[in-house]
Amino acid sequence: ASGETRAVEAISGTGDITVNFSGLQSGAGGVGVYTQTNGVATINMASSYHDYQTTVLRAVGGRAVFNAAGEIWGGFDMTALTDSSEVNILSGGVWHLQANDTHLFGAADDTVNNLAGGHVISQMQQPFPNANATLGPSTINFGAGDDTFNNAGVLAVGPYTTSQATYVTRGDLALANLETFNNTGLILMGAPAFQATGSPGGLSAIETDGFYDDILYLPGVRFVG
């Protein structure tokens, strides 16, 4: 988007791009990493901590591969890609999906791989100053194409509790326009997820709330597992 604030910008005409980060932090409303190439953009990120309503990645051009090895906060926008995109949550990676972030894939065949040892956590936390706002589900919109979510790790549907974040409601998750969900891992609906220390946000614990009121929306999806 014209005039948007970008922490990192990587642009190439036809060549491939590789961007490596050990950590990235940016303010609310901006873009963490912007890539543009007609080749392949590979983004390897160990951690990303953002304020709410921040886009951690905006990819434009051909194909994009996003590898998350640590805790990742913020939405993404891959709608301007002409080829497929891929998000890989590696072992030890944690992808936080918040209802006030935007997660958009493009029109090609896109894939999310939550690998063994990886965690995808949906939560409807609304950070300060709008802590009491009512939110819909966290949503990943896969757009057109034949899209796949492969879960070999842990998918935790439910809000978290931490020493720093207490403003939580339900943690519903919607996977919109997804064709296939392959599950060989674990799906937790309100059950405790795991503990983590030393994260970029200083979180002492990440877990679901223990209440079985959370919903995983898979409209029209072929579920295998």
Accessible surface in RSA format (square Angstrom, percent):
REM  Atomic radii and reference values for relative SASA: ProtOr
REM  Chains: A
REM  Algorithm: Lee & Richards
REM  Probe-radius: 1.40
REM  Slices: 20
REM RES _ NUM      All-atoms   Total-Side   Main-Chain    Non-polar    All polar
REM                ABS   REL    ABS   REL    ABS   REL    ABS   REL    ABS   REL
RES ALA A   1    77.16  70.9  45.55  70.3  31.61  71.9  61.76  87.0  15.39  40.8
RES SER A   2   125.77 106.3  81.64 109.0  44.13 101.6  54.85 116.8  70.92  99.4
RES GLY A   3    81.11 100.0   0.00   N/A  81.11 100.0  41.45 113.7  39.66  88.8
RES GLU A   4    38.85  22.3  12.54   9.5  26.31  62.6  21.89  42.3  16.96  13.8
RES THR A   5   104.59  74.4  96.24  97.6   8.35  19.9  66.81  89.7  37.78  57.1
RES ARG A   6    73.35  30.8  45.43  23.2  27.92  66.5  11.92  16.3  61.43  37.2
RES ALA A   7    54.22  49.9  14.16  21.8  40.06  91.1  25.23  35.5  28.99  76.8
RES VAL A   8    42.41  27.9  37.41  33.9   5.00  12.1  42.41  36.8   0.00   0.0
RES GLU A   9    95.61  54.9  63.43  48.0  32.18  76.6  16.74  32.4  78.87  64.4
RES ALA A  10    20.86  19.2  15.44  23.8   5.43  12.3  20.86  29.4   0.00   0.0
RES ILE A  11   101.11  57.5  66.01  49.2  35.10  84.6  66.01  47.5  35.10  95.3
RES SER A  12    35.17  29.7  24.07  32.1  11.09  25.6  18.17  38.7  17.00  23.8
RES GLY A  13    55.61  68.6   0.00   N/A  55.61  68.6  40.84 112.1  14.77  33.1
RES THR A  14   113.92  81.0  96.48  97.8  17.44  41.6  63.39  85.1  50.52  76.4
RES GLY A  15    33.76  41.6   0.00   N/A  33.76  41.6  31.27  85.8   2.49   5.6
RES ASP A  16   106.79  74.8  75.64  75.3  31.14  73.6  25.62  60.3  81.16  80.9
RES ILE A  17    17.76  10.1  13.58  10.1   4.18  10.1  17.20  12.4   0.57   1.5
RES THR A  18    88.46  62.9  57.72  58.5  30.74  73.3  31.66  42.5  56.80  85.9
RES VAL A  19    15.27  10.0  12.34  11.2   2.93   7.1  15.27  13.3   0.00   0.0
RES ASN A  20   105.85  73.0  79.74  77.1  26.12  62.9  32.07  77.2  73.79  71.3
RES PHE A  21    38.97  19.5  27.33  16.9  11.64  30.3  32.33  19.6   6.65  19.0
RES SER A  22   102.74  86.8  81.98 109.4  20.76  47.8  49.73 105.9  53.01  74.3
RES GLY A  23    39.55  48.8   0.00   N/A  39.55  48.8  19.23  52.8  20.32  45.5
RES LEU A  24    24.96  13.9  15.11  10.8   9.85  24.8  19.03  13.4   5.93  16.0
RES GLN A  25   132.86  74.3 107.27  78.4  25.59  60.9  29.55  62.9 103.31  78.4
RES SER A  26    22.60  19.1  11.22  15.0  11.39  26.2  21.21  45.2   1.39   1.9
RES GLY A  27    43.08  53.1   0.00   N/A  43.08  53.1  29.09  79.8  13.99  31.3
RES ALA A  28    62.63  57.6  32.64  50.4  29.99  68.2  32.70  46.0  29.93  79.3
RES GLY A  29    58.92  72.7   0.00   N/A  58.92  72.7  27.09  74.3  31.83  71.3
RES GLY A  30     8.73  10.8   0.00   N/A   8.73  10.8   7.02  19.3   1.71   3.8
RES VAL A  31     3.68   2.4   2.48   2.2   1.20   2.9   2.48   2.2   1.20   3.3
RES GLY A  32     0.00   0.0   0.00   N/A   0.00   0.0   0.00   0.0   0.00   0.0
RES VAL A  33     0.00   0.0   0.00   0.0   0.00   0.0   0.00   0.0   0.00   0.0
RES TYR A  34    15.68   7.3  15.68   8.9   0.00   0.0   1.83   1.4  13.85  17.1
RES THR A  35     0.43   0.3   0.43   0.4   0.00   0.0   0.02   0.0   0.40   0.6
RES GLN A  36    68.65  38.4  68.65  50.2   0.00   0.0   6.99  14.9  61.66  46.8
RES THR A  37     3.32   2.4   1.10   1.1   2.22   5.3   3.20   4.3   0.12   0.2
RES ASN A  38   110.58  76.3  86.80  83.9  23.78  57.3  19.25  46.3  91.33  88.3
RES GLY A  39    13.41  16.5   0.00   N/A  13.41  16.5  12.30  33.8   1.11   2.5
RES VAL A  40    48.22  31.7  47.82  43.3   0.40   1.0  47.82  41.5   0.40   1.1
RES ALA A  41     2.75   2.5   2.75   4.2   0.00   0.0   2.75   3.9   0.00   0.0
RES THR A  42    32.56  23.2  32.56  33.0   0.00   0.0  16.74  22.5  15.82  23.9
RES ILE A  43     0.00   0.0   0.00   0.0   0.00   0.0   0.00   0.0   0.00   0.0
RES ASN A  44    47.92  33.0  46.61  45.0   1.31   3.2  23.20  55.8  24.72  23.9
RES MET A  45     1.99   1.0   0.00   0.0   1.99   4.7   0.20   0.2   1.79   2.4
RES ALA A  46    38.97  35.8  34.61  53.4   4.36   9.9  34.81  49.0   4.16  11.0
RES SER A  47    18.48  15.6  18.48  24.7   0.00   0.0   9.18  19.5   9.30  13.0
RES SER A  48     0.30   0.3   0.00   0.0   0.30   0.7   0.30   0.6   0.00   0.0
RES TYR A  49    64.34  30.0  63.82  36.3   0.52   1.3  25.41  19.1  38.93  48.0
RES HIS A  50     9.12   5.0   0.14   0.1   8.98  23.0   0.45   0.5   8.67  10.1
RES ASP A  51    72.89  51.1  65.28  65.0   7.60  18.0  12.55  29.5  60.33  60.2
RES TYR A  52    42.16  19.7  38.60  22.0   3.56   9.3  18.62  14.0  23.55  29.0
RES GLN A  53   105.68  59.1  89.66  65.5  16.02  38.1  25.10  53.4  80.58  61.1
RES THR A  54     3.17   2.3   0.00   0.0   3.17   7.6   1.17   1.6   2.00   3.0
RES THR A  55    25.41  18.1  25.15  25.5   0.26   0.6   0.61   0.8  24.81  37.5
RES VAL A  56     1.19   0.8   1.19   1.1   0.00   0.0   1.19   1.0   0.00   0.0
RES LEU A  57     0.00   0.0   0.00   0.0   0.00   0.0   0.00   0.0   0.00   0.0
RES ARG A  58    42.37  17.8  42.37  21.6   0.00   0.0   9.16  12.5  33.21  20.1
RES ALA A  59     0.71   0.7   0.43   0.7   0.29   0.6   0.43   0.6   0.29   0.8
RES VAL A  60    36.00  23.7  33.76  30.6   2.24   5.4  33.76  29.3   2.24   6.1
RES GLY A  61    11.22  13.8   0.00   N/A  11.22  13.8  11.20  30.7   0.02   0.0
RES GLY A  62     5.87   7.2   0.00   N/A   5.87   7.2   5.62  15.4   0.25   0.6
RES ARG A  63    63.47  26.6  62.24  31.7   1.22   2.9  18.16  24.8  45.30  27.5
RES ALA A  64     0.00   0.0   0.00   0.0   0.00   0.0   0.00   0.0   0.00   0.0
RES VAL A  65    20.19  13.3  20.19  18.3   0.00   0.0  20.19  17.5   0.00   0.0
RES PHE A  66     3.87   1.9   3.87   2.4   0.00   0.0   3.87   2.3   0.00   0.0
RES ASN A  67    27.10  18.7  26.35  25.5   0.75   1.8   4.64  11.2  22.46  21.7
RES ALA A  68     0.13   0.1   0.13   0.2   0.00   0.0   0.13   0.2   0.00   0.0
RES ALA A  69    49.49  45.5  36.40  56.2  13.08  29.8  36.51  51.4  12.97  34.4
RES GLY A  70    14.18  17.5   0.00   N/A  14.18  17.5  14.18  38.9   0.00   0.0
RES GLU A  71    13.08   7.5  11.18   8.5   1.91   4.5   9.32  18.0   3.76   3.1
RES ILE A  72     0.45   0.3   0.45   0.3   0.00   0.0   0.45   0.3   0.00   0.0
RES TRP A  73    10.85   4.4  10.74   5.2   0.12   0.3  10.67   5.7   0.19   0.3
RES GLY A  74     1.74   2.1   0.00   N/A   1.74   2.1   0.99   2.7   0.75   1.7
RES GLY A  75     0.64   0.8   0.00   N/A   0.64   0.8   0.64   1.8   0.00   0.0
RES PHE A  76     2.19   1.1   1.67   1.0   0.51   1.3   1.89   1.1   0.29   0.8
RES ASP A  77    25.18  17.6  24.66  24.5   0.52   1.2   5.43  12.8  19.75  19.7
RES MET A  78     0.01   0.0   0.00   0.0   0.01   0.0   0.00   0.0   0.01   0.0
RES THR A  79    71.49  50.8  50.23  50.9  21.26  50.7  33.98  45.6  37.51  56.7
RES ALA A  80    53.08  48.8  32.57  50.3  20.52  46.7  44.10  62.1   8.99  23.8
RES LEU A  81    12.02   6.7   2.91   2.1   9.11  22.9   3.04   2.1   8.98  24.2
RES THR A  82   120.35  85.6  87.96  89.2  32.40  77.2  78.48 105.4  41.87  63.3
RES ASP A  83    73.77  51.7  69.82  69.5   3.95   9.3  12.86  30.3  60.92  60.8
RES SER A  84    20.35  17.2  20.35  27.2   0.00   0.0  10.35  22.0  10.00  14.0
RES SER A  85     1.48   1.2   0.42   0.6   1.06   2.4   0.04   0.1   1.44   2.0
RES GLU A  86    41.57  23.9  41.57  31.4   0.00   0.0   1.81   3.5  39.76  32.5
RES VAL A  87     0.46   0.3   0.46   0.4   0.00   0.0   0.46   0.4   0.00   0.0
RES ASN A  88    15.05  10.4  15.05  14.5   0.00   0.0   2.67   6.4  12.39  12.0
RES ILE A  89     0.75   0.4   0.75   0.6   0.00   0.0   0.75   0.5   0.00   0.0
RES LEU A  90    59.72  33.3  59.72  42.7   0.00   0.0  59.72  41.9   0.00   0.0
RES SER A  91    82.67  69.9  61.99  82.7  20.68  47.6  33.07  70.4  49.61  69.5
RES GLY A  92    50.27  62.0   0.00   N/A  50.27  62.0  35.26  96.8  15.01  33.6
RES GLY A  93     0.00   0.0   0.00   N/A   0.00   0.0   0.00   0.0   0.00   0.0
RES VAL A  94     6.69   4.4   6.69   6.1   0.00   0.0   6.69   5.8   0.00   0.0
RES TRP A  95     3.80   1.5   3.80   1.8   0.00   0.0   2.20   1.2   1.60   2.6
RES HIS A  96     0.44   0.2   0.23   0.2   0.21   0.5   0.23   0.2   0.21   0.2
RES LEU A  97     0.47   0.3   0.47   0.3   0.00   0.0   0.47   0.3   0.00   0.0
RES GLN A  98     7.24   4.1   7.22   5.3   0.02   0.1   0.03   0.1   7.22   5.5
RES ALA A  99    24.22  22.3   1.30   2.0  22.92  52.1   1.54   2.2  22.68  60.1
RES ASN A 100    22.56  15.6   4.48   4.3  18.08  43.5  14.66  35.3   7.90   7.6
RES ASP A 101    11.91   8.3   0.50   0.5  11.42  27.0   2.39   5.6   9.53   9.5
RES THR A 102    76.91  54.7  68.55  69.5   8.36  19.9  36.68  49.3  40.23  60.8
RES HIS A 103     2.37   1.3   0.12   0.1   2.24   5.7   0.00   0.0   2.37   2.8
RES LEU A 104    54.46  30.3  54.46  39.0   0.00   0.0  54.46  38.2   0.00   0.0
RES PHE A 105     5.35   2.7   0.00   0.0   5.35  13.9   0.00   0.0   5.35  15.3
RES GLY A 106     6.89   8.5   0.00   N/A   6.89   8.5   6.53  17.9   0.36   0.8
RES ALA A 107    71.54  65.8  57.29  88.4  14.25  32.4  58.65  82.6  12.89  34.2
RES ALA A 108    23.38  21.5  13.14  20.3  10.23  23.3  22.08  31.1   1.29   3.4
RES ASP A 109    80.67  56.5  74.65  74.3   6.02  14.2  22.11  52.0  58.56  58.4
RES ASP A 110     1.25   0.9   0.92   0.9   0.33   0.8   0.00   0.0   1.25   1.2
RES THR A 111    34.95  24.9  34.95  35.4   0.00   0.0  11.51  15.5  23.44  35.4
RES VAL A 112     0.00   0.0   0.00   0.0   0.00   0.0   0.00   0.0   0.00   0.0
RES ASN A 113    25.41  17.5  25.34  24.5   0.06   0.2   2.27   5.5  23.14  22.4
RES ASN A 114     0.29   0.2   0.00   0.0   0.29   0.7   0.00   0.0   0.29   0.3
RES LEU A 115    73.66  41.0  73.66  52.7   0.00   0.0  73.66  51.7   0.00   0.0
RES ALA A 116    69.68  64.1  60.05  92.7   9.63  21.9  60.85  85.7   8.83  23.4
RES GLY A 117    39.39  48.6   0.00   N/A  39.39  48.6  27.29  74.9  12.10  27.1
RES GLY A 118     0.13   0.2   0.00   N/A   0.13   0.2   0.00   0.0   0.13   0.3
RES HIS A 119    28.93  15.8  28.93  20.1   0.00   0.0  21.30  22.0   7.63   8.9
RES VAL A 120     0.09   0.1   0.09   0.1   0.00   0.0   0.09   0.1   0.00   0.0
RES ILE A 121     1.29   0.7   1.29   1.0   0.00   0.0   1.29   0.9   0.00   0.0
RES SER A 122     0.00   0.0   0.00   0.0   0.00   0.0   0.00   0.0   0.00   0.0
RES GLN A 123     0.00   0.0   0.00   0.0   0.00   0.0   0.00   0.0   0.00   0.0
RES MET A 124    15.34   7.9  13.87   9.2   1.47   3.5  13.87  11.8   1.47   1.9
RES GLN A 125    15.30   8.6  15.30  11.2   0.00   0.0   0.00   0.0  15.30  11.6
RES GLN A 126    12.60   7.0  11.18   8.2   1.42   3.4   1.83   3.9  10.78   8.2
RES PRO A 127    26.51  19.3  25.32  23.1   1.20   4.3  26.51  21.9   0.00   0.0
RES PHE A 128   158.07  79.1 146.49  90.7  11.58  30.1 146.49  88.8  11.58  33.1
RES PRO A 129    85.92  62.6  60.52  55.2  25.41  92.4  60.68  50.1  25.24 156.9
RES ASN A 130    67.98  46.9  61.98  59.9   6.00  14.4  11.98  28.8  55.99  54.1
RES ALA A 131    19.26  17.7   8.93  13.8  10.33  23.5   8.93  12.6  10.33  27.4
RES ASN A 132   146.45 101.0 115.97 112.1  30.48  73.4  39.12  94.1 107.33 103.7
RES ALA A 133    40.42  37.2  23.94  36.9  16.48  37.5  34.83  49.0   5.59  14.8
RES THR A 134   134.63  95.8 103.66 105.1  30.96  73.8  73.69  99.0  60.93  92.1
RES LEU A 135    40.86  22.8  27.67  19.8  13.19  33.2  31.08  21.8   9.78  26.3
RES GLY A 136    43.75  53.9   0.00   N/A  43.75  53.9  29.37  80.6  14.38  32.2
RES PRO A 137    50.51  36.8  42.62  38.9   7.89  28.7  42.62  35.2   7.89  49.0
RES SER A 138     0.00   0.0   0.00   0.0   0.00   0.0   0.00   0.0   0.00   0.0
RES THR A 139    48.79  34.7  43.27  43.9   5.52  13.2  33.05  44.4  15.74  23.8
RES ILE A 140     0.11   0.1   0.11   0.1   0.00   0.0   0.11   0.1   0.00   0.0
RES ASN A 141    47.90  33.0  47.39  45.8   0.51   1.2   4.76  11.5  43.13  41.7
RES PHE A 142     0.00   0.0   0.00   0.0   0.00   0.0   0.00   0.0   0.00   0.0
RES GLY A 143    22.28  27.5   0.00   N/A  22.28  27.5  19.54  53.6   2.74   6.1
RES ALA A 144    62.60  57.6  46.08  71.1  16.52  37.6  56.83  80.0   5.77  15.3
RES GLY A 145    31.51  38.9   0.00   N/A  31.51  38.9  16.71  45.9  14.80  33.1
RES ASP A 146    90.65  63.5  81.51  81.1   9.14  21.6  28.14  66.2  62.51  62.3
RES ASP A 147     0.00   0.0   0.00   0.0   0.00   0.0   0.00   0.0   0.00   0.0
RES THR A 148    29.28  20.8  29.28  29.7   0.00   0.0  10.37  13.9  18.91  28.6
RES PHE A 149     0.01   0.0   0.01   0.0   0.00   0.0   0.01   0.0   0.00   0.0
RES ASN A 150    45.97  31.7  45.32  43.8   0.65   1.6  20.78  50.0  25.20  24.4
RES ASN A 151     1.13   0.8   0.00   0.0   1.13   2.7   0.42   1.0   0.71   0.7
RES ALA A 152    41.71  38.3  29.41  45.4  12.30  28.0  29.41  41.4  12.30  32.6
RES GLY A 153     6.09   7.5   0.00   N/A   6.09   7.5   4.48  12.3   1.62   3.6
RES VAL A 154    27.63  18.2  27.63  25.0   0.00   0.0  27.63  24.0   0.00   0.0
RES LEU A 155     0.00   0.0   0.00   0.0   0.00   0.0   0.00   0.0   0.00   0.0
RES ALA A 156     0.02   0.0   0.02   0.0   0.00   0.0   0.02   0.0   0.00   0.0
RES VAL A 157     0.00   0.0   0.00   0.0   0.00   0.0   0.00   0.0   0.00   0.0
RES GLY A 158     0.00   0.0   0.00   N/A   0.00   0.0   0.00   0.0   0.00   0.0
RES PRO A 159     0.51   0.4   0.51   0.5   0.00   0.0   0.51   0.4   0.00   0.0
RES TYR A 160     4.41   2.1   4.31   2.5   0.10   0.3   0.31   0.2   4.10   5.1
RES THR A 161    56.53  40.2  55.21  56.0   1.32   3.2  49.94  67.1   6.59  10.0
RES THR A 162    15.15  10.8   0.00   0.0  15.15  36.1   5.53   7.4   9.62  14.5
RES SER A 163    83.78  70.8  40.48  54.0  43.30  99.7  46.47  99.0  37.30  52.3
RES GLN A 164   119.65  66.9  81.73  59.7  37.92  90.3  33.25  70.8  86.41  65.5
RES ALA A 165     7.76   7.1   5.62   8.7   2.14   4.9   7.67  10.8   0.09   0.2
RES THR A 166   101.05  71.9  79.61  80.7  21.44  51.1  64.22  86.3  36.83  55.7
RES TYR A 167   105.28  49.2  99.55  56.6   5.73  14.9  60.95  45.8  44.33  54.6
RES VAL A 168    44.34  29.2  21.04  19.0  23.30  56.2  21.72  18.9  22.62  61.4
RES THR A 169    67.98  48.4  54.93  55.7  13.05  31.1  65.38  87.8   2.60   3.9
RES ARG A 170    91.21  38.3  90.17  46.0   1.03   2.5  32.91  45.0  58.30  35.3
RES GLY A 171     0.00   0.0   0.00   N/A   0.00   0.0   0.00   0.0   0.00   0.0
RES ASP A 172     9.11   6.4   9.11   9.1   0.00   0.0   0.00   0.0   9.11   9.1
RES LEU A 173     0.09   0.1   0.09   0.1   0.00   0.0   0.09   0.1   0.00   0.0
RES ALA A 174    14.42  13.3  14.42  22.3   0.00   0.0  14.42  20.3   0.00   0.0
RES LEU A 175     0.00   0.0   0.00   0.0   0.00   0.0   0.00   0.0   0.00   0.0
RES ALA A 176    24.80  22.8  24.22  37.4   0.58   1.3  24.80  34.9   0.00   0.0
RES ASN A 177    78.29  54.0  64.06  61.9  14.23  34.3  13.25  31.9  65.04  62.9
RES LEU A 178     4.14   2.3   0.00   0.0   4.14  10.4   0.00   0.0   4.14  11.1
RES GLU A 179    64.33  36.9  59.06  44.7   5.26  12.5  35.37  68.4  28.96  23.6
RES THR A 180    22.04  15.7  22.04  22.3   0.00   0.0   7.05   9.5  14.99  22.7
RES PHE A 181     0.00   0.0   0.00   0.0   0.00   0.0   0.00   0.0   0.00   0.0
RES ASN A 182    45.88  31.6  44.71  43.2   1.17   2.8  17.34  41.7  28.54  27.6
RES ASN A 183    26.13  18.0  19.90  19.2   6.23  15.0   0.00   0.0  26.13  25.3
RES THR A 184   121.66  86.5  83.22  84.4  38.44  91.6  80.96 108.7  40.70  61.5
RES GLY A 185    28.24  34.8   0.00   N/A  28.24  34.8   9.51  26.1  18.73  41.9
RES LEU A 186    93.12  51.9  92.26  66.0   0.86   2.2  92.93  65.3   0.19   0.5
RES ILE A 187    43.74  24.9  22.70  16.9  21.04  50.7  22.70  16.3  21.04  57.1
RES LEU A 188    23.63  13.2  22.50  16.1   1.13   2.8  23.63  16.6   0.00   0.0
RES MET A 189    64.91  33.6  59.85  39.6   5.06  12.0  58.11  49.4   6.81   9.0
RES GLY A 190     0.00   0.0   0.00   N/A   0.00   0.0   0.00   0.0   0.00   0.0
RES ALA A 191    23.01  21.2  23.01  35.5   0.00   0.0  23.01  32.4   0.00   0.0
RES PRO A 192    93.23  68.0  82.50  75.2  10.74  39.0  82.50  68.1  10.74  66.7
RES ALA A 193    23.52  21.6   0.32   0.5  23.21  52.8   0.78   1.1  22.74  60.2
RES PHE A 194    43.81  21.9  31.82  19.7  11.99  31.2  42.67  25.9   1.14   3.3
RES GLN A 195   114.92  64.3  92.02  67.3  22.90  54.5  56.99 121.3  57.93  43.9
RES ALA A 196    19.84  18.2  13.13  20.3   6.71  15.3  19.84  27.9   0.00   0.0
RES THR A 197   117.63  83.7  92.08  93.3  25.55  60.9  59.31  79.7  58.32  88.2
RES GLY A 198    81.33 100.3   0.00   N/A  81.33 100.3  41.91 115.0  39.43  88.3
RES SER A 199    14.59  12.3   0.82   1.1  13.78  31.7   6.05  12.9   8.54  12.0
RES PRO A 200    63.83  46.5  24.00  21.9  39.84 144.8  37.40  30.9  26.43 164.3
RES GLY A 201     8.26  10.2   0.00   N/A   8.26  10.2   4.02  11.0   4.24   9.5
RES GLY A 202    43.53  53.7   0.00   N/A  43.53  53.7  30.37  83.4  13.15  29.5
RES LEU A 203     9.31   5.2   7.30   5.2   2.02   5.1   7.30   5.1   2.02   5.4
RES SER A 204    58.75  49.6  47.28  63.1  11.47  26.4  41.50  88.4  17.25  24.2
RES ALA A 205    21.20  19.5  21.20  32.7   0.00   0.0  21.20  29.9   0.00   0.0
RES ILE A 206     0.13   0.1   0.13   0.1   0.00   0.0   0.13   0.1   0.00   0.0
RES GLU A 207    47.86  27.5  47.24  35.7   0.61   1.5   2.92   5.7  44.93  36.7
RES THR A 208     4.05   2.9   0.20   0.2   3.86   9.2   0.20   0.3   3.86   5.8
RES ASP A 209    39.28  27.5  19.41  19.3  19.87  47.0  12.92  30.4  26.36  26.3
RES GLY A 210    34.06  42.0   0.00   N/A  34.06  42.0  18.15  49.8  15.90  35.6
RES PHE A 211   138.85  69.5 137.41  85.1   1.44   3.7 138.85  84.2   0.00   0.0
RES TYR A 212   171.85  80.2 132.94  75.6  38.91 101.3 103.98  78.1  67.87  83.7
RES ASP A 213    65.19  45.7  52.14  51.9  13.05  30.9  39.00  91.8  26.19  26.1
RES ASP A 214    13.06   9.1   0.02   0.0  13.04  30.8   0.02   0.0  13.04  13.0
RES ILE A 215    68.82  39.2  67.02  49.9   1.80   4.3  68.82  49.6   0.00   0.0
RES LEU A 216    34.01  18.9  13.44   9.6  20.58  51.7  13.44   9.4  20.58  55.4
RES TYR A 217    89.93  42.0  86.44  49.2   3.49   9.1  64.34  48.4  25.59  31.5
RES LEU A 218    45.76  25.5  25.61  18.3  20.15  50.7  26.57  18.7  19.19  51.7
RES PRO A 219    85.98  62.7  64.23  58.6  21.75  79.1  76.92  63.5   9.06  56.3
RES GLY A 220    84.07 103.7   0.00   N/A  84.07 103.7  44.91 123.2  39.17  87.7
RES VAL A 221    24.15  15.9   0.14   0.1  24.01  57.9   0.66   0.6  23.49  63.7
RES ARG A 222   157.03  65.9 148.14  75.5   8.89  21.2  63.99  87.5  93.04  56.4
RES PHE A 223    93.34  46.7  65.68  40.7  27.66  72.0  65.68  39.8  27.66  79.2
RES VAL A 224    59.87  39.4  56.24  50.9   3.64   8.8  59.10  51.3   0.78   2.1
RES GLY A 225    81.70 100.8   0.00   N/A  81.70 100.8  42.70 117.2  39.00  87.3
END  Absolute sums over single chains surface
CHAIN  1 A     9010.6       6421.8       2588.8       5049.8       3960.8
END  Absolute sums over all chains
TOTAL          9010.6       6421.8       2588.8       5049.8       3960.8
